[in-house]
Amino acid sequence: MKTEAGDDGTLHLKPGTSPYFVLAAVGVRDSSRRPLAEALHEIKTKHFGDDIDEVPWADSEIKGRFLTRAARSVAAGKVLLSPRRYQQVNSIAKANSLILDLGLVFSKYRPLIFATVVDKVDMLKRHKDLNPLGAAYAYLSQRVALTIDRLYAGESAVFIADEQNDHERFFASGKMVETREILDKGLHMKPNYKLTIDKPLWIDTAQSSWDREIIQLPDIVAYSVNEAMKIGKEPEHLSFLWPQIKSSMAQHWTRGGVESSGLSIYPRTNAYPTKAKNNRH
């Protein structure tokens, strides 16, 4: 299970930051780890150049915000200058081609997607003793554990994420266990946390190869979900890859649909994004 935080660094309310904290996970079976990573590397080679392994990782890293900025730049007759390799995406046709290739990865490999949204404003009004990061991880762990237990018998999950010191400190403090116990109280069905490793395995993107490719996907998911919450509906711009993401989201184990499973929101009083009529560039 690969995880990535969306809207990084906004664990407290700050002027100009999103009111939402999004944590996304893209579930990948170990047998798919290598081919999926290689497919993503091939996409980057195709669109950013054969020598991407010879330049800094950040020059060609795929993130949701970069895809959207690149697409909007070329639509305005400009080119995204940073990260550097996005300068090669210098036309609408090239931007669409990159987005299409990434969408096909979701459609071909069908990763199991989870995204947890924490409304920081609403949460801090109701539970001042909770941290948005802890609430997001607790909710994500709940949904993953329940989905595996109810729909994927015999499976288990390991969370893998790029190294983030503030996340590691939170787990080390023991507050994660306290937060999970608080949020578990209202559940009718208790998660079997034995099916998941208790905290993420942190990777160093400077040294990792396969995993650093794969964790680009949850960043795309987190960015798209954050956008959906901000606008109150499913994003229509092609760069958000919403149809491909939603079709891979985990279904609720008793009701079907992605709400409260593949896509979960805390506090629960918040509304889910309304459906988009169509998707366009």
Residue frames relative to the residue before (quaternion, step in Angstrom):
aa qw qx qy qz dx dy dz
M 1.0000 0.0000 0.0000 0.0000 0.00 0.00 0.00
K 0.1708 -0.7968 0.5745 0.0771 3.58 -0.59 1.12
T 0.0840 -0.8224 0.5619 0.0303 3.59 -0.81 0.91
E 0.0065 0.7821 -0.6229 0.0163 3.52 -1.22 0.53
A 0.3550 -0.7272 0.5427 0.2252 3.58 -0.97 0.79
G 0.2467 -0.7367 0.6085 0.1618 3.55 -0.97 0.86
D 0.7965 0.2235 -0.1919 0.5280 3.56 -1.17 0.54
D 0.0214 0.8656 -0.4988 0.0374 3.57 0.96 0.95
G 0.8321 0.2828 -0.1957 0.4353 3.52 -1.23 0.62
T 0.6317 0.5271 -0.3456 0.4513 3.61 1.20 0.10
L 0.1602 0.8230 -0.5257 0.1437 3.56 0.77 1.06
H 0.7409 0.2530 -0.1825 0.5948 3.59 1.27 -0.19
L 0.5938 -0.5842 0.4127 0.3685 3.55 -1.21 0.46
K 0.0659 0.7893 -0.6031 0.0940 3.57 -0.64 1.14
P 0.5918 -0.5767 0.4130 0.3829 3.61 -1.05 0.63
G 0.8318 0.2421 -0.1798 0.4659 3.56 -0.97 0.88
T 0.6148 0.5383 -0.3668 0.4446 3.60 1.23 0.01
S 0.6246 -0.5435 0.4071 0.3857 3.53 -1.26 0.41
P 0.4631 -0.6704 0.4942 0.3032 3.63 -1.05 0.66
Y 0.6942 0.4640 -0.2633 0.4832 3.57 1.29 -0.17
F 0.1571 -0.7219 0.6612 0.1304 3.51 -1.23 0.64
V 0.0943 -0.8197 0.5650 -0.0005 3.57 -0.66 1.12
L 0.0682 -0.7622 0.6434 0.0192 3.51 -0.98 0.95
A 0.0717 -0.8230 0.5635 -0.0043 3.58 -0.71 1.08
A 0.1057 -0.7733 0.6226 0.0561 3.54 -1.20 0.63
V 0.1422 -0.7669 0.6225 0.0649 3.54 -1.01 0.90
G 0.2473 -0.8134 0.5150 0.1099 3.56 -0.34 1.28
V 0.0059 -0.8002 0.5965 -0.0618 3.54 -0.75 1.12
R 0.3847 -0.6954 0.5498 0.2570 3.59 -0.81 0.92
D 0.6151 -0.5887 0.3743 0.3674 3.56 -1.04 0.76
S 0.6319 0.5479 -0.3347 0.4341 3.61 1.08 -0.68
S 0.6980 0.4471 -0.2649 0.4926 3.59 1.23 -0.42
R 0.4420 0.7410 -0.4323 0.2620 3.56 1.28 -0.28
R 0.7161 0.4458 -0.2707 0.4640 3.59 0.74 -1.00
P 0.7060 0.4543 -0.3120 0.4448 3.67 0.66 -0.94
L 0.6319 0.5237 -0.3415 0.4580 3.60 1.04 -0.69
A 0.6563 0.5038 -0.3106 0.4680 3.59 0.91 -0.89
E 0.6720 0.4947 -0.2991 0.4628 3.58 0.94 -0.86
A 0.6192 0.5391 -0.3414 0.4576 3.59 1.07 -0.71
L 0.6611 0.4947 -0.3030 0.4758 3.59 0.98 -0.81
H 0.6375 0.5172 -0.3240 0.4701 3.58 1.03 -0.77
E 0.6403 0.5243 -0.3224 0.4596 3.59 1.01 -0.76
I 0.6196 0.5351 -0.3378 0.4644 3.57 1.05 -0.75
K 0.6773 0.4850 -0.2939 0.4687 3.57 0.92 -0.87
T 0.6199 0.5283 -0.3405 0.4699 3.57 1.06 -0.70
K 0.6540 0.5319 -0.3000 0.4465 3.55 0.98 -0.91
H 0.8017 0.3355 -0.1523 0.4705 3.58 0.81 -0.99
F 0.7770 0.3368 -0.1749 0.5021 3.60 1.14 -0.55
G 0.6754 -0.5045 0.2972 0.4483 3.60 1.23 -0.11
D 0.5820 -0.6213 0.4137 0.3225 3.56 -1.16 0.69
D 0.7098 0.4772 -0.2554 0.4507 3.59 1.16 -0.48
I 0.2786 0.8015 -0.5024 0.1663 3.63 1.15 0.38
D 0.6272 0.5393 -0.3472 0.4418 3.61 1.14 -0.49
E 0.6643 0.5068 -0.2936 0.4645 3.57 1.26 -0.28
V 0.6854 0.4129 -0.2721 0.5345 3.59 1.29 -0.05
P 0.6889 -0.4718 0.3266 0.4428 3.62 -1.19 0.30
W 0.6069 -0.5893 0.4056 0.3462 3.55 -1.06 0.86
A 0.6601 0.5475 -0.3137 0.4075 3.58 0.91 -0.88
D 0.5780 0.6167 -0.3737 0.3820 3.61 1.16 -0.50
S 0.8043 0.2212 -0.1075 0.5410 3.58 1.11 -0.61
E 0.3521 0.7522 -0.4968 0.2517 3.59 1.22 0.26
I 0.3241 -0.7443 0.5567 0.1763 3.54 -0.97 0.92
K 0.0863 0.7659 -0.6299 0.0952 3.52 -0.79 1.11
G 0.6369 -0.5570 0.3699 0.3837 3.55 -1.14 0.59
R 0.6825 0.4919 -0.3050 0.4464 3.57 0.88 -0.88
F 0.6238 0.5321 -0.3503 0.4528 3.60 1.08 -0.60
L 0.6316 0.5363 -0.3326 0.4504 3.59 1.00 -0.82
T 0.6907 0.4768 -0.2818 0.4649 3.56 0.88 -0.94
R 0.6607 0.4983 -0.3149 0.4647 3.59 0.94 -0.83
A 0.6402 0.5222 -0.3291 0.4574 3.58 1.00 -0.78
A 0.6674 0.5032 -0.2998 0.4599 3.57 0.92 -0.93
R 0.6917 0.4674 -0.2820 0.4729 3.58 0.93 -0.84
S 0.6040 0.5591 -0.3576 0.4412 3.58 1.09 -0.63
V 0.7112 0.4406 -0.2784 0.4718 3.59 0.76 -0.98
A 0.6007 0.5532 -0.3628 0.4489 3.60 1.11 -0.56
A 0.7041 0.4174 -0.2443 0.5199 3.57 1.23 -0.57
G 0.5751 -0.6196 0.3637 0.3912 3.58 1.28 0.21
K 0.6130 0.5265 -0.3522 0.4721 3.57 1.22 0.43
V 0.3461 -0.7047 0.5720 0.2376 3.56 -1.33 -0.10
L 0.4560 -0.6597 0.5197 0.2945 3.58 -1.02 0.77
L 0.3023 -0.8076 0.4860 0.1424 3.58 -0.55 1.17
S 0.7971 0.1185 -0.0498 0.5900 3.58 1.13 -0.60
P 0.4328 -0.1858 -0.8693 0.1501 1.55 -1.77 1.84
R 0.6844 -0.5706 0.2768 0.3596 3.53 -1.07 0.81
R 0.6949 0.5007 -0.3059 0.4157 3.59 0.85 -0.88
Y 0.5534 0.5984 -0.3997 0.4194 3.59 1.22 -0.25
Q 0.4904 0.6444 -0.4391 0.3891 3.58 1.25 -0.15
Q 0.6227 0.5454 -0.3374 0.4482 3.59 1.21 -0.46
V 0.6098 0.4831 -0.3565 0.5174 3.58 1.26 -0.23
N 0.1648 0.8658 -0.4422 0.1664 3.53 0.60 1.24
S 0.7324 0.3009 -0.2500 0.5572 3.58 1.14 0.55
I 0.6367 -0.5190 0.3941 0.4123 3.57 -1.23 0.37
A 0.6350 0.5432 -0.3295 0.4395 3.57 1.00 -0.81
K 0.6780 0.4813 -0.2936 0.4715 3.59 0.97 -0.85
A 0.6279 0.5216 -0.3373 0.4691 3.59 1.03 -0.73
N 0.6646 0.4998 -0.3025 0.4659 3.57 0.92 -0.89
S 0.6346 0.5396 -0.3259 0.4471 3.57 1.03 -0.79
L 0.6469 0.5112 -0.3107 0.4730 3.59 0.97 -0.87
I 0.6730 0.4932 -0.2895 0.4691 3.57 0.89 -0.95
L 0.6376 0.5283 -0.3225 0.4586 3.59 0.98 -0.82
D 0.6586 0.5124 -0.3099 0.4557 3.59 0.92 -0.90
L 0.6632 0.4867 -0.3077 0.4782 3.59 0.98 -0.78
G 0.6253 0.5365 -0.3335 0.4582 3.56 1.05 -0.71
L 0.6435 0.5263 -0.3156 0.4575 3.56 1.05 -0.75
V 0.5817 0.5659 -0.3736 0.4493 3.59 1.15 -0.57
F 0.6483 0.4986 -0.3135 0.4824 3.58 0.93 -0.87
S 0.6997 0.4854 -0.2754 0.4461 3.58 0.87 -0.96
K 0.6919 0.4886 -0.2809 0.4513 3.59 1.00 -0.80
Y 0.7865 0.3470 -0.1777 0.4791 3.58 0.79 -1.01
R 0.2147 -0.8380 0.4835 0.1336 3.58 1.29 -0.24
P 0.0615 0.8049 -0.5863 0.0675 3.62 0.61 1.04
L 0.4451 -0.6696 0.5212 0.2861 3.57 -1.17 0.54
I 0.1415 -0.8529 0.5024 0.0136 3.55 -0.33 1.30
F 0.0422 -0.7517 0.6581 0.0101 3.51 -1.14 0.88
A 0.0275 0.7729 -0.6339 0.0008 3.57 -1.11 0.68
T 0.1214 -0.7845 0.6067 0.0415 3.55 -0.85 1.02
V 0.1568 -0.7841 0.5980 0.0543 3.53 -0.89 1.03
V 0.0995 -0.7634 0.6354 0.0604 3.58 -0.95 0.89
D 0.2712 -0.7273 0.6103 0.1581 3.55 -0.78 1.08
K 0.3179 -0.8039 0.4715 0.1745 3.56 -0.16 1.30
V 0.6357 0.5339 -0.3318 0.4481 3.59 1.01 -0.80
D 0.7035 0.4622 -0.2611 0.4726 3.56 0.81 -1.05
M 0.6594 0.5246 -0.3172 0.4353 3.58 0.93 -0.86
L 0.6944 0.4805 -0.2837 0.4544 3.56 0.89 -0.90
K 0.5880 0.5466 -0.3656 0.4710 3.58 1.24 -0.35
R 0.7478 0.4116 -0.1993 0.4812 3.54 1.03 -0.89
H 0.8099 0.0875 0.0089 0.5800 3.58 0.96 -0.91
K 0.1349 -0.8351 0.5306 0.0542 3.57 0.20 1.26
D 0.6480 0.5317 -0.3180 0.4429 3.57 1.23 -0.39
L 0.6228 0.5355 -0.3445 0.4547 3.60 1.27 -0.08
N 0.3254 -0.7081 0.5935 0.2012 3.53 -1.24 0.61
P 0.5387 -0.6402 0.4265 0.3436 3.66 -0.84 0.85
L 0.6225 0.5430 -0.3370 0.4518 3.57 1.04 -0.76
G 0.6768 0.4908 -0.2892 0.4662 3.56 0.91 -0.94
A 0.6466 0.5184 -0.3206 0.4587 3.57 0.96 -0.85
A 0.6529 0.5186 -0.3156 0.4529 3.58 0.98 -0.83
Y 0.6752 0.4805 -0.2936 0.4765 3.58 0.90 -0.92
A 0.6478 0.5221 -0.3243 0.4500 3.59 0.96 -0.84
Y 0.6693 0.4893 -0.2962 0.4744 3.57 0.89 -0.91
L 0.6456 0.5193 -0.3224 0.4578 3.57 0.96 -0.86
S 0.6552 0.5103 -0.3087 0.4636 3.59 0.95 -0.87
Q 0.6055 0.5578 -0.3420 0.4529 3.57 1.04 -0.79
R 0.7197 0.4669 -0.2613 0.4424 3.56 0.69 -1.16
V 0.6530 0.5088 -0.3199 0.4608 3.59 0.95 -0.84
A 0.6775 0.5006 -0.2977 0.4492 3.59 0.83 -0.99
L 0.6803 0.4869 -0.2927 0.4631 3.59 0.90 -0.89
T 0.6515 0.5188 -0.3158 0.4545 3.59 0.98 -0.83
I 0.6572 0.5013 -0.3087 0.4706 3.57 0.92 -0.90
D 0.6735 0.5151 -0.2946 0.4407 3.56 0.89 -0.98
R 0.7734 0.3938 -0.1870 0.4602 3.58 0.88 -0.98
L 0.8111 0.2875 -0.1277 0.4931 3.59 1.02 -0.68
Y 0.7906 0.2561 -0.1228 0.5424 3.60 1.13 -0.53
A 0.0935 -0.8411 0.5321 0.0265 3.56 0.58 1.17
G 0.7902 0.3012 -0.2369 0.4783 3.56 -0.97 0.90
E 0.6281 0.5259 -0.3390 0.4625 3.59 1.26 -0.19
S 0.0756 -0.7550 0.6457 0.0853 3.56 -1.33 0.25
A 0.3084 -0.7781 0.5272 0.1465 3.58 -1.24 0.31
V 0.1354 -0.7331 0.6614 0.0826 3.49 -1.26 0.70
F 0.2848 -0.7509 0.5705 0.1719 3.58 -0.82 0.97
I 0.0464 -0.7834 0.6197 -0.0100 3.55 -0.84 1.06
A 0.0601 0.8103 -0.5767 0.0845 3.58 -0.78 1.00
D 0.5465 -0.5686 0.4701 0.3962 3.55 -1.21 0.36
E 0.6346 -0.5998 0.3461 0.3431 3.52 -1.07 0.84
Q 0.0754 0.7759 -0.6193 0.0935 3.54 -0.79 1.10
N 0.3904 -0.7811 0.4419 0.2054 3.54 -0.35 1.28
D 0.6532 0.5144 -0.3364 0.4422 3.60 0.97 -0.76
H 0.6238 0.5223 -0.3359 0.4747 3.59 1.11 -0.66
E 0.6565 0.5167 -0.3057 0.4568 3.57 0.92 -0.93
R 0.6474 0.5193 -0.3222 0.4554 3.59 0.95 -0.83
F 0.6405 0.5316 -0.3317 0.4441 3.58 0.99 -0.78
F 0.6594 0.4881 -0.3078 0.4820 3.58 0.96 -0.83
A 0.6640 0.5182 -0.3027 0.4461 3.58 0.93 -0.87
S 0.6251 0.5711 -0.3328 0.4152 3.60 1.13 -0.59
G 0.4584 -0.6863 0.4434 0.3497 3.58 1.20 -0.46
K 0.4974 0.6804 -0.4186 0.3384 3.59 1.26 -0.13
M 0.5426 0.6238 -0.4037 0.3917 3.56 1.20 -0.44
V 0.6525 0.5103 -0.3090 0.4672 3.58 0.96 -0.88
E 0.6442 0.5211 -0.3166 0.4618 3.58 0.97 -0.85
T 0.6583 0.5116 -0.3072 0.4589 3.58 0.92 -0.90
R 0.6560 0.5165 -0.3137 0.4522 3.57 0.91 -0.90
E 0.6477 0.5185 -0.3204 0.4572 3.59 0.97 -0.82
I 0.6338 0.5271 -0.3281 0.4612 3.59 1.02 -0.77
L 0.7372 0.4267 -0.2384 0.4665 3.58 0.83 -0.98
D 0.6077 0.5598 -0.3541 0.4381 3.61 1.18 -0.38
K 0.5309 0.6781 -0.3983 0.3157 3.59 1.16 -0.53
G 0.7382 0.4328 -0.2428 0.4570 3.58 0.99 -0.75
L 0.5266 0.6548 -0.4034 0.3622 3.58 1.25 0.03
H 0.3916 -0.6967 0.5506 0.2411 3.56 -1.05 0.82
M 0.7561 0.2623 -0.1326 0.5847 3.56 1.19 -0.66
K 0.2884 -0.7956 0.5102 0.1534 3.59 -0.50 1.13
P 0.4399 -0.7044 0.4903 0.2645 3.62 -0.85 0.95
N 0.3404 -0.6962 0.5914 0.2230 3.54 -1.19 0.63
Y 0.1791 -0.8419 0.5028 0.0796 3.55 0.05 1.31
K 0.4690 0.6584 -0.4501 0.3794 3.58 1.26 -0.02
L 0.6243 0.5626 -0.3253 0.4334 3.57 1.25 -0.45
T 0.7405 0.3156 -0.2067 0.5562 3.61 1.26 -0.13
I 0.5125 -0.5959 0.5131 0.3450 3.57 -1.20 0.56
D 0.5697 -0.6803 0.3463 0.3046 3.58 -0.87 0.94
K 0.8016 0.0242 -0.0458 0.5956 3.61 1.14 -0.36
P 0.6468 -0.5484 0.3507 0.3974 3.61 -1.15 0.43
L 0.3661 -0.6394 0.6180 0.2741 3.50 -1.36 0.38
W 0.2681 -0.7965 0.5250 0.1345 3.56 -0.58 1.14
I 0.1577 -0.7882 0.5885 0.0866 3.58 -0.93 0.89
D 0.3794 -0.6785 0.5804 0.2426 3.53 -1.30 0.46
T 0.3525 -0.7755 0.4823 0.2044 3.60 -0.38 1.20
A 0.5765 0.5809 -0.3848 0.4269 3.60 1.22 -0.31
Q 0.7718 0.3282 -0.1731 0.5163 3.57 1.16 -0.54
S 0.6065 0.5743 -0.3547 0.4202 3.57 1.10 -0.63
S 0.2312 -0.7677 0.5754 0.1613 3.59 -1.20 0.39
W 0.7709 0.3387 -0.2048 0.4990 3.60 0.34 -1.19
D 0.7177 0.4771 -0.2771 0.4249 3.58 0.75 -1.03
R 0.6409 0.5138 -0.3495 0.4507 3.59 0.99 -0.66
E 0.5972 0.5313 -0.3668 0.4759 3.59 1.17 -0.45
I 0.7015 0.4954 -0.2795 0.4294 3.56 0.84 -1.02
I 0.6785 0.5050 -0.3198 0.4270 3.63 0.92 -0.75
Q 0.4593 0.6356 -0.4694 0.4059 3.57 1.26 0.18
L 0.6180 0.5811 -0.3451 0.4018 3.60 1.08 -0.68
P 0.6890 0.4555 -0.3217 0.4629 3.65 0.78 -0.82
D 0.5712 0.5630 -0.3980 0.4455 3.60 1.13 -0.42
I 0.6290 0.5196 -0.3267 0.4771 3.59 1.02 -0.81
V 0.6486 0.5228 -0.3106 0.4577 3.57 0.96 -0.90
A 0.6809 0.5015 -0.2958 0.4443 3.58 0.80 -1.02
Y 0.6530 0.5165 -0.3136 0.4567 3.57 0.97 -0.85
S 0.6758 0.4990 -0.2901 0.4585 3.59 0.94 -0.90
V 0.6541 0.5024 -0.3106 0.4726 3.57 1.00 -0.83
N 0.6238 0.5349 -0.3355 0.4607 3.58 1.02 -0.77
E 0.6431 0.5114 -0.3111 0.4776 3.57 1.02 -0.81
A 0.6411 0.5352 -0.3249 0.4439 3.59 0.94 -0.87
M 0.6676 0.4897 -0.3026 0.4723 3.57 0.98 -0.81
K 0.6524 0.5319 -0.3234 0.4323 3.60 0.95 -0.83
I 0.7670 0.3533 -0.1911 0.5004 3.58 0.91 -0.90
G 0.4638 -0.7239 0.4105 0.3037 3.59 1.28 -0.18
K 0.7589 0.2524 -0.1829 0.5718 3.56 1.26 0.21
E 0.6502 -0.5146 0.3747 0.4148 3.56 -1.26 0.30
P 0.4866 -0.6872 0.4477 0.3008 3.63 -0.77 0.96
E 0.3141 -0.7754 0.5240 0.1597 3.56 -0.93 0.91
H 0.5573 0.6134 -0.4023 0.3889 3.59 1.14 -0.50
L 0.5484 -0.6636 0.4011 0.3130 3.59 -0.81 0.99
S 0.6205 0.5883 -0.3489 0.3835 3.59 1.04 -0.71
F 0.6290 0.5368 -0.3442 0.4447 3.60 1.19 -0.36
L 0.2781 -0.8127 0.4793 0.1803 3.60 1.29 -0.19
W 0.1936 0.8460 -0.4835 0.1141 3.57 1.13 0.59
P 0.6568 0.5073 -0.3540 0.4312 3.68 0.78 -0.79
Q 0.6693 0.4940 -0.2995 0.4671 3.58 0.97 -0.84
I 0.6510 0.5125 -0.3114 0.4653 3.57 1.01 -0.82
K 0.6923 0.4932 -0.2922 0.4382 3.57 0.77 -1.01
S 0.6594 0.5239 -0.3182 0.4353 3.58 0.99 -0.78
S 0.7046 0.4250 -0.2599 0.5054 3.59 1.25 -0.36
M 0.4653 0.6870 -0.4480 0.3329 3.59 1.23 -0.03
A 0.5661 -0.6148 0.4348 0.3354 3.56 -1.09 0.77
Q 0.3801 -0.7189 0.5427 0.2103 3.54 -1.04 0.87
H 0.5451 -0.6077 0.4578 0.3520 3.56 -1.10 0.66
W 0.5384 -0.6991 0.3884 0.2655 3.56 -0.86 1.06
T 0.7752 0.2826 -0.1912 0.5316 3.64 1.16 -0.35
R 0.7699 0.3724 -0.1911 0.4817 3.59 1.00 -0.78
G 0.3861 -0.6709 0.5283 0.3490 3.58 1.11 -0.55
G 0.6593 0.4808 -0.3669 0.4466 3.59 -1.22 0.12
V 0.5253 -0.6745 0.4355 0.2820 3.56 -1.22 0.44
E 0.5371 0.6449 -0.4084 0.3590 3.59 1.17 -0.40
S 0.8257 0.1428 -0.1850 0.5135 3.55 -0.98 1.04
S 0.7054 0.3433 -0.2798 0.5535 3.58 1.22 0.35
G 0.7916 0.2276 -0.1237 0.5534 3.59 0.11 -1.25
L 0.7629 0.1317 -0.0836 0.6274 3.55 1.17 -0.65
S 0.0731 0.8053 -0.5812 0.0921 3.57 -0.53 1.16
I 0.1830 -0.7958 0.5750 0.0516 3.54 -1.04 0.87
Y 0.0464 -0.7818 0.6216 0.0157 3.55 -1.03 0.85
P 0.4797 -0.2208 -0.8360 0.1490 1.62 -1.68 1.87
R 0.6358 -0.6007 0.3498 0.3356 3.56 -1.15 0.65
T 0.5418 0.6360 -0.3959 0.3811 3.58 1.25 -0.27
N 0.5646 0.6145 -0.3849 0.3944 3.60 1.21 -0.32
A 0.4643 -0.6941 0.4873 0.2554 3.55 -1.10 0.76
Y 0.4453 -0.6618 0.5344 0.2795 3.55 -1.19 0.64
P 0.6049 -0.5633 0.4034 0.3925 3.62 -1.10 0.56
T 0.4456 -0.6797 0.5120 0.2778 3.56 -1.04 0.77
K 0.5981 -0.5977 0.3994 0.3542 3.56 -1.16 0.56
A 0.4147 -0.6856 0.5451 0.2467 3.54 -1.11 0.78
K 0.4978 -0.6562 0.4730 0.3128 3.58 -1.07 0.67
N 0.7728 -0.1255 0.0926 0.6152 3.56 1.05 -0.74
N 0.3602 -0.7082 0.5595 0.2361 3.52 -1.34 0.11
R 0.0281 0.8093 -0.5827 0.0689 3.55 -0.85 0.95
H 0.5833 -0.5591 0.4448 0.3865 3.55 -1.30 0.21
